[in-house]
C-alpha cells in the first residue's frame, strides 16, 4: 500500500471510533463542512499509518528516534493555555492546505489538512489517554502529542517559527 492508496480506506465519520470528539456536543460539535474535512480511516488504513511510524522507528526514543530530525521544539499543554498552543502550532510554518496523517494507534487514523489540526487540536488530542503522531508523507517533520500533555515538533527543514499571528486566519 502507499499513501495515495489510503483514500480507498476513508470511512464515514459515523463509523469512526473517535467520532464523539467531533460530533457529540459534550465534547465538540463541528459543522458538517468541517467534519467533511476530517477523513477517518478504516482499520487497514490506520494499521498502515501505525506500521509506517513503526517501520521508520519514529518513536524508538522519546519523543523521536535519535538523529531523525535536526531541529526540535516542544511545548506543554496547561489549563488555560489553549490559545497559546493554537498559536504555537500555527507558527510551525506548515502550509495550511497540506495533507497530514494522524495516527493514534493501529485502530484509529485520519487524513486532514494542517489547518484543521491547528484549529481543532484540542478535539483531536485528549491528554492522559492519547498519544497522537501527526506527519506528512515526506516525514520531513513530525508532531507528537504525548499523553502527559506535551507536544513535540521535529523537522529537518531550516526552522524558524512564523512570528506573526492573525486571529482572522481561523475563519475557515
N, C-alpha and C positions, 0 to 999 in steps of 0.2 A: 504494500500500500504506500501511497505518497500523500503529502499534504493536500494536493489537489483532489485526491480521492475522498477526502473527508467530507466533501459536500454531499456525497451519496449517503452519509451516515448522520445527517441532520434529522432530528426528530422534532415533532411539535412540542411546544412548551408544556402542554398538558400531560405529556408522557415523561417529563424530566423530573427526576427525584427531588431536585432542589428548587422546583418551581415556586414553592411557598415564599421564597426570598423575594420574588418579583411580582407575585400575584395575590398574596394574602395581605389585607390591609393592616394586620397586626405587625407586619414587618416592613414591606414596601409594596405599593401598588403602582406599577409602572403603566404608562399609557400603552395601548395596543401598538402604536407606532414604534415605541422604544422596545417593547417585548419582541417585535418582529426583527429587531437588530441583534438580538441575543439568539444565537443558533446553537442550542444544546445538541450534544452528540449521543448517539446510541452507545451501547456497551463496547462495540467493536471500535468505534471512533475514540472513545475515552481510553480504551486499552492502548490504542496506537500512540496517543499523546503520552501516556504514562510510560510506555515502553521506550519511546524516543528519549524522554528525560532520563530514564534508567540507562539506556544504551550509551548515551553521551556522558553518563556519570555526572550530571549537572550537580547533584547534591551529595556526591561521595564524601565531601567535607562540608561542614556547615559554614556559611549558607551555600557556598558554591565550591566546586572542585578547585583545588589549587591551580593557579595559572590559567583558569578558564577565561577570566576577564582581567583586563589591565586596570580598569577603574571601578571602584566600589563606592557605594554610598548607602546610607541607611537612615531610617527614622523610626520613631516609636509612636505607636498609637496610644493616646491617653484620652481619658474622658474630657470632652470639650474641645479637642483639637482637630475636629473633623475638617474644618476649612483649611487648616494648616496642611493636613495630609493631601487634600484635593490639590492645593497649590503645589505641594512637593511633587506629586505625580505629574501635574501639568508641566512642571519645569524640567522633566526628563527629556524634553525636546523630541519626542516621538511623534511622527505625523499623525494627526487625529483620525485620518481615514485609513490608517494602516490596519490590516487584518492581524489579529493577535489570537493566540491559542491559550486557553485556560485549562489547567489540569488540577483538579482537587485530588483525584485518586484514579485507579483503574476502572472505576464505575461512573465517574462524573467528569465530563469535559465539555468545552464550549468554544465556539468561534464568535468573535465580535470585533468591533472597531475599537481602537485605542481610546477614542473619545468617550465610549461607554464605560470603559474601565475607570477613567478619571472621574466621570460623573457619578457612577454607581458602585464605587469600590466598597462602600460600607454595606451594600447588599450582596456583593459577590463574596465578601470575606467576613467571617464571624470568628473573632478571637476566642481562644480557649478550645475550639473544636476543629478549626480549619488549618490546613497547610495548603496554600494555593500558589502554583507556579504559573507565571504568565510570560510568554515569549513570542517571537515571530519565527518563521521557519528558518531564517538565516542563523539564528542563535548568536547574533552579534550583541544581543543584550538579553537580559532576563530580570524579571521582577519576582521576588519570593516573599509572599505574605506568610510569616511564621506564626504558629498558633499562640505564641507568647506575646502577641501584639507588636511585633517588629516587622518592618518591611526592609528588604534588602534589594538593591539595584546593582547589577553588574553590567558593564559594557566594554567592548573592545574599541569603540569609536572614541576619538578625542572628545572629551566630555566637559561641557560647561553648561550648567543649568540656565534655562531661559530666565533672565532677570525680571522681565515684565510679566504681569499677570492681569488678565482682563476678566472681570466677573461676567461681562456680557457674552463671553465665549460660551457660557453654559446654556444659552438659549438654543437648544438643539431642536 
